[in-house]
């Protein structure tokens, strides 16, 4: 991807600062750690605004902004609004995953292309009650959809061989998933120098035994291993929108500017429970980034989140989509994306670097809407 230079508009900075003042956003660094215990039942309403300004435009300019597309028992989209000076500005979707996005196309010669998307939604915590089983129908379509390979997530070769070794002697889907979860935490680690959320090239991770990464790598490896032994699983791509209510600075947004707060989580489909939340990557994040020291897996702060993120997560995050191998509608520059979690844009000079919001020039802000 080609890096381009963008100018930071003073108005955008003022808007971010104003949002912080209006919402009373408090950094989680001030908070004390509490028992990490996500509990469903309380819905919270948020609004996020994504603003993309394309400077140094050349030729036809295109931009794509992710929309919260997931409707579930932990998230309710409440609507989206978008504005801009594009000649085409509309909602489009990726197939077959249904990742919704705003697509903007600007005429050649447009001096200052800009598009802004505002989305409102409700979220709540997730926590499985393992004592309550349900009759979760094993729909063949679900199994086929969420056990298939993707470009970055093969389910054969070294991936399947590793998963079979990990799950040897395990007979139920729950036993297999727990074995993979424990293996991930015993072998992978968060590497802060990895750009963005990582790439998620799980075959290379296993071949090179390079197990340092971020959520796209660690949760991607978890999902791929689980899929390869026949258990439906998927990554869920989104962004953190608020601090952790339990005082974990590594598990929440640090300010109202969330331009770099993207995070992917995972889900597995279990026969007795349906879709269940998982997030081993956040366990590794607590171990590496919660304090100035790299904590061991048995440290109390890590031990507190490890069992809770097997079956749950905190509702201070919004899911955009579950899409892999995304072909951006209308794109003429660059190939498919492994996943779609960041704003994207392209000019006649090529696709912009979506992991560099300061030079790409996009800003994402959040605020909670109180009743």
ROVEX-755760 format. One record per atom (N, C-alpha, C): x negated, y, z. Coordinates in pm, whole numbers, plus 50000, padded with zeros to 5 digits. Example, Ala and Ser with C-alpha at 12.3 -4.5 7.8 and 13.67 -1.06 7.14 Angstrom:
486814943150780 487704955050780 486804967050780 487154977550708 486334989450714 487105000350787 
***
This chain:
499164988050000 500005000050000 499135012550000 499515022749925 498755035049919 499145044350032 498165049750100 498455059550205 498585073350140 499535080850187 499745094350136 499775103850254 499555116350226 499515126350332 500855133250342 501345133950463 502595140850490 502355152150591 503155162450585 503075173450681 504125171550788 503765174650909 504705173351020 505505186151033 506795185051014 507665196851021 507905200751166 507775213651194 507975218351332 509385215751380 510335216351288 511725213951327 511925199851377 511255190151314 511385176251356 510825174251495 509675180751523 509095179551656 510005185651760 510585197051725 511505203451819 512695194551848 513185187451744 514335178651763 514005167251857 512795161651843 512385150851933 512315155752076 511695167652095 511575173052230 512945175952289 513835181352204 515175184352252 515915171752293 515755161152212 516395148452245 515945143552381 514645144752411 514125140352539 514765148152653 514915161452631 515505169652737 516965166152757 517695164352643 519135161852653 519415148652722 518665138452690 518945125152743 518335122752879 517425131752923 516755129353049 515925116953046 515275114352934 514495102052914 513355101753014 513285091353094 512255089953196 511315078753157 510035081553155 509065071253120 509125059853218 509105047253168 509145035853259 507885034653343 506825042253308 505605041753388 505865046853530 506915055053545 507245060353678 508025050253761 508615040853694 509515031653764 508735020953840 509345015453943 508775004354017 509294991353957 508464981153957 508934968253907 510034962753996 511074957953932 512164951354002 512244936953953 513054929054016 513254915453968 513764915953825 513054909053735 513464908953595 514624899353580 515834904853568 517034896453568 518084902353476 517904901053343 518944905753251 520274898853279 521344906653281 522684901253308 523674907253209 524334899053130 525344904353038 526544909753115 527324918153048 528544923153109 528674938153107 527584945353092 527624959953088 527144964852953 528064970752877 527704975852744 527154990052757 526104992852679 525525006152672 525615011052528 525835023952511 525985029852379 524765038552346 524195036352229 523025043752185 523255049552046 522415059252015 522375065051881 520905066451842 520555061651723 519205063951672 519285071451541 518325080351520 518265088351398 516915086351332 516945082351207 515735080251128 515685090951020 514585098351018 514425109150920 513155106650839 513295105950708 512165104050617 512045116450529 510835122150526 510535133750442 509385129850350 509615129950221 508585125750126 507875138150072 506625139850111 505825150950062 504875145749953 504345154949877 503515151649761 504245141649669 505505144649636 506265135249551 505725134949409 505715122949353 505345121249212 506325111549147 506885115749035 507835107248964 509115105149043 509785093949014 511005090449086 510625085349225 511275090649327 511005086849467 512135077949517 511785067349587 512785058449647 512445056249793 513495054549874 513305051750016 514375042050064 514015034050164 514925024150223 514825025150374 515955026750441 515995028250587 516845017050645 516315009250742 517104998150798 518275003050882 519394995950867 520624998650943 520854986951039 521264989651164 521634978451252 522754970251190 522444957951149 523364949751071 523964938151149 523494935951270 523874923951346 525084926951434 526134919051417 527294919551506 527344906351580 527354907051713 527274894751792 527804897351932 527614887552020 528064889252157 527114898152237 526014902852175 525104911852245 524974925352175 525654927152062 525514939651988 526764942751908 527184955451910 528334960151833 527954972751756 527774971951624 527564984151544 528804992951550 528605006051561 529725015451572 529815024951453 528945023351357 529035031751237 527745039251208 527605043351083 526395049951034 526775061950949 525925072150954 526095083850870 524745087350810 524725091750684 523465095650623 523645107850536 522585115650528 522575127850448 521225128750378 521155137250276 519895139250206 520145145650071 519045148450001 519155155049871 518825145649756 519075132749778 518825122749675 519925123049570 519575119049447 520595118249343 521455105749363 520885095649429 521645083649467 521375081049614 522425079849693 522295077849837 523435068849881 523125056249915 524185046649942 523675035250029 524635027650081 524315015750159 524215003850065 523144995950081 522974983750003 522584972650098 522584960250049 522264948850135 521344939150064 520484932850141 519644922150092 520444909150093 520244901149992 520844887749989 519734877449994 519904866150062 521164861350122 521344864950268 520424872850326 520454875050470 521384886150515 521804894750423 522724905350460 522114916450541 520844919650515 520194930850584 520664943950522 521424951750596 521934964350544 520864975250552 520904984150456 519944995250452 520535006850375 520045018750401 520375030350319 519315031450211 519775032450088 518875034049973 519005048249920 517875055049907 517845068649853 516945069049731 517435074649622 516625076349501 516665091049460 515495097049450 515375111249421 514925113449277 515465123449217 515105126549080 513655131049071 513005127548960 511655132448937 511665147648937 510735153649007 510705168149015 511315173749141 512015165349220 512555169949349 511385174049439 511375186649481 510205192249550 510075187449694 511185185049760 511125181449903 512165170649933 511925158449890 512895147549917 513025144950066 514255143550112 514505140650253 515785132450265 515775122950358 516975115150389 516995112650539 518195113150596 518335111150740 519505101750766 519285091850850 520285081750885 520515081951035 521775082451076 522125081651218 523045069651239 522675060951332 523445048851360 523805048451508 525065044951535 525505042851673 525855028151693 525635023351813 525865009251842 525925007251992 526434995852033 526444991752173 525604979152189 524924978052302 524144966152332 524404961852476 524094949352504 524124944552641 523034933952658 522694931352785 521724920952815 522234907352769 521284898052751 521624884152724 520984875352829 521714865352874 521184855552968 522044843052959 521444831852921 522194819452908 522454813153043 523614807753061 523924799753180 523754785153139 522624779253177 522304765753133 523244755353191 524014759153295 524954749553356 526244748353277 526444757453181 527704757653106 527434753952961 527754741752925 527594737352788 528864740352709 528674742252578 529804744752491 529724734852375 530814733452304 530834724652188 530404732752067 529094734752052 528564742651941 528514734051816 529364736951721 529434729051598 528134730251520 527584719051481 526354718951403 526724719951255 527034732151213 527434734751076 526274731750983 526464723050883 525374719850790 524794732350723 525644742350699 525154754650636 524184762050727 524484762050858 523594768350956 522254761150960 522324747950966 521094740050971 520244742650847 520864742750730 520114744850606 519524758850600 520314768850639 519874782750629 518694785650721 518784780550843 517814784650945 516774774050978 516634764250889 515494755150899 514644755550772 515034763750675 514294764050549 513014772250563 512084769650475 510814776750475 510974790550412 510064799650447 509964812650383 508534814050332 508254825150264 506924827150208 505844826650315 506114832750431 505124833350538 505354822650645 506424814950630 506794805350733 507074791650670 506044784650624 506254771150572 506654761750685 507324751050650 507754741350752 507174727550726 506174726950639 505514714150612 504024715550647 503224705850606 501784706850624 501384708650768 500454717550792 499904719450926 500954724451024 501974731450974 503024736451065 503814724751122 504264715951036 505034704351084 504144694851166 502924692751121 502024683851195 501804688951338 501604702051351 501414707951483 502674706551568 503824709251507 505084708551581 505384694351626 505094684551542 505334670551580 504434666451697 503224671351698 502324668451810 502824675051938 503274687551928 503774694852044 504994688052103 505884683052018 507184677852063 507194662652076 506034656352071 505964641752081 506644637052211 507534627452199 508234622052314 509474629752353 509714641352292 510904649252321 512044644652231 513214642952289 514334637452211 515444647552184 515684656952272 516764666552251 516224679452192 517134687152130 516694699852073 516184709352180 516814709252299 516364717952408 514954714152454 514694701252466 513364696852507 512304701052404 512634699952277 511684703752172 511404718752175 512454726752191 512274741252193 511454745452315 511724739452429 510964742952549 509494739152533 509234727652470 507844723552449 507114733452359 507784738152253 507164747852163 506944761152236 507914765552313 507804778052391 506594777452483 506454766452557 505334764952649 503994764552574 503984757952458 502754757252378 502364771052329 503334778752284 503064792452238 502414800552349 502934799752470 502394807652581 501044802452627 500774789852604 499474784252643 498384787252540 498774790252415 497784791252309 497694804952241 498764812552239 498734825552172 498514836752273 498154848352221 497984860052306 498224872652224 498634882952293 498864895652225 497524902452198 497374906852073 496164913952033 496534928351995 496244938152085 496684951952061 496124958351934 495014953351882 494424959551763 495144955751633 496024945951637 496794942151518 497734953551481 497804956951354 498644968051310 500124964251316 500934974051353 502374972051357 502764960251443 503644951951390 504094939851460 503424927351407 502364929051327 501694917551269 502304913651136 501744903151076 502174898650944 503114886550952 502814877351045 503624865351057 503204854250963 501934854050924 501424843450836 501024831550923 501984822850952 501774812751055 500874801351007 500864798450879 499984788050828 498524791850850 498184804350818 496814808950839 496454809150987 497394812951072 497134812851216 496714798851262 497434788751216 497144775051259 495864769751196 495644773051070 494444768151001 493174773951061 493224786751098 492044793451151 491974793051303 493064788351364 493184788551511 492994802751565 493454812451489 493444826451531 494814829751587 494954828451717 496264829251780 496554842751844 495714852751816 496004866251864 496874873551764 497884880651813 498774887851723 499784895851801 500834899851732 501934906951796 503224899351770 504364905851793 505634898451792 505914891651659 505584898251546 505824892151417 505014879451396 503854878651460 503004866851451 503434856151552 503564860351678 503804850751787 505214845051781 506214853651768 507584848451756 507794841751621 507084846351517 507164839751388 506634825551395 505524823651467 504964810251484 505924801451564 506514807051668 507504799751747 508664795051659 509224804151580 510354800751494 509964790251390 508804791951328 508374782551225 508174768551280 507544767351396 507334754251458 508664747651493 509584755451547 510894750051584 511654745451460 511634753451355 512314749751230 511754736751173 510444734951184 509804723651118 510174710251180 510754710451302 511244698051363 512764697551361 513384705351271 514804704251245 515734712051333 515204720951417 516064729151504 516224742951439 517454747351410 517644760451349 517094771651438 516384780851378 515784792051452 515614803751358 515544815751415 515374827551330 514724838851409 513984847151338 513494859751394 514594870151383 514654879051481 515624889951480 514814902851489 514904911151385 514044922851373 514774935551417 514124943351503 514784955251554 513824965251613 514324973151710 513514983951768 513984986451911 513054989552001 513384992752140 513975006852146 515015008552227 515715021452228 515765027952366 515235021352470 515285026952605 514225020052691 513865026352803 512945019752896 513565007152955 512734998453006 513234986753077 513864991053208 515034985653237 515704988553364 514984982153481 514034973353452 513344966053558 511914971153580 511584982553519 510314988953544 509144983853465 509364975053369 508274969953286 508004979653171 506904987053182 506614996853078 506344990352943 505854978052943 505574971052818 506824965752751 507954965652819 509174959852766 510244970152733 509814982752715 510794992952683 510185004052600 511035012952551 510575024752479 509975034652578 508865040852541 508175049852633 508615064252622 509385067752519 509875081352502 511065081052407 511625092752381 512745093552288 512285092052143 511005093752118 510455091251985 510065076451978 510815068651902 510595054151896 510065049851758 509365058951692 508875056151557 507965043951551 507305040751665 506405029351670 506875018651769 508165018251797 508705009151899 509374996851839 509064993351714 509664981651651 509284968951728 510224959551733 509974946851802 510904936151744 510344924351716 511194913351673 511324903151785 512474897351794 512764886851892 513124874151816 513594864051888 513914851351823 515174845451882 515804836751805 516964828951851 516814814651803 517324805351881 517394791351839 518844786751854 519234777551767 520584772051773 520524758251838 521114757251958 521114744852035 522514738852033 522584725752017 523864718852001 524824721152117 524294722552238 525164724052355 525364738552397 524744748052325 524794761952371 525004772252261 524894768452135 524984778352028 523674785952014 523784798351966 522584806651949 522094811852084 520814809552111 520224812952241 519034822252219 518924832552302 517854842452291 516514836852338 515454840852269 514084836852303 513144848552274 512094850052354 511104860452325 509754857452389 509064846952344 507744844152401 506744855452377 506914862952268 505974873852239 505984884352349 507144886952408 507194896852515 506534891852644 506494878752663 505744873352778 504264876652758 503754874552637 502344877552611 502074892452617 503084900652588 502894915152596 502754919652740 503574914052827 503444917252970 502054913453020 501584901652980 500274896953025 499154906252979 499264911752859 498174919752803 498284934652830 499524939952838 499684954452838 500444960352956 500944951853047 501714957453158 500824965153254 499604960653275 498654967653361 497364969953282 496414976353344 495134978853279 494304966153265 494684955653337 493984942953330 494784932853248 494084923553188 494724912653114 495134902153216 496434900753237 496954891953342 497004877453296 496774868553387 496904854353357 498374850553354 498654839253290 500034835053270 500754832253401 499974829253509 500604826453637 500644838553729 500274850353677 500384862653756 501864865253786 502194870453905 503614872553941 504394880853840 503784891153782 504504899353685 504844891553559 503974882453520 504214874253402 505174862953436 504954856753549 505824845853593 507264850353608 507464863153639 508824868353658 509604868853528 508914871253416 509624872553289 509624859553209 508654850853233 508504838853150 509774830453143 510384826653254 511604818353243 512814826153194 512864839353217 514034847253179 514074849953028 512894850452965 512844852652821 512994839652743 513154828652813 513604816052753 515094815052781 515894821252693 517344821252712 517934834952735 517114845452731 517684858752753 516744869752709 517274881952708 516454893952689 517244906052737 516574917152752 517184929352802 517824937052688 518944943752714 519704950652611 519244964852583 517954967552596 517414980752563 516764980652425 517344973252334 516794970552202 517954968152107 517784972251981 518834970051881 518284961451769 519094952151720 518714943351611 519114949551478 518164950351386 518474954751250 519004943051166 518254931951162 518614921051073 517804908551106 518074897851033 517344885251048 516714881050916 516354890750833 515974888250695 514494885050678 514204875750588 512854872350544 512754874150393 511524875550343 511274876050198 512204886150130 512134898650177 513094908950135 512604916050009 513424915349904 513184923049782 513984935949793 513314947249806 514004960049822 514764963449694 516084965449705 516884968449585 516384981049515 516134979949386 515704991449308 514214994049307 513444986449383 512014988849391 511304985049263 510344993549224 509494990649108 508024989849147 507724992149275 506344992349324 506204982249437 505314972549422 505104963149530 506074951449522 505734940649593 506554928749591 507484927949711 507844915649746 508754913449857 508084916749990 508914920550088 508454922450225 508654909350301 507714905850388 507914894150473 509124895850561 509334908050609 510524911550687 510754926450674 511964931050710 512334945150691 512704951150825 511744958150885 511944963951018 511524978651022 510794983150921 510294996850914 510895003950794 511075017350801 511445024650680 510405022350571 510855022550448 509985020650333 510225031750233 509175035450158 509365044750047 508295042349943 508565047049822 507595045749715 507705057549619 506595060849556 506535071149453 505925064649330 505665072749229 505025067449109 503615062449139 503055066649253 501715062549293 501705049449371 502885044149404 502945031549477 503745032549605 503775021549678 504535020949803 503725027149917 504395034550002 503745041150116 503465031050227 502555034750316 502175026150427 503205027650538 504095017950551 505195018850648 504715017950792 503485013750816 502965012550952 502285025251000 502355035750921 501695048350955 502705059750949 503615060451049 504685070451041 504195084751041 503015087451098 502515101151101 502145106050960 501615097050878 501245100850741 502325097150640 503055086150668 504215082650587 505235093950600 505295099850717 506215110450759 507635105350775 507805096850874 509155093750920 509165094451072 510315098051124 510505099251267 511805092151305 511735083751409 512925077051461 513095081451607 514245086751639 514525091151775 515745083851831 515815083051962 516895075752028 517515084352139 518775082152163 519425087952282 520535078552324 520745077752456 521855069952509 523055079052527 524205074252488 525445081952497 526215076952618 526305085252717 526985081552840 528495083652825 529255075352893 530715076452885 531185089252951 
***
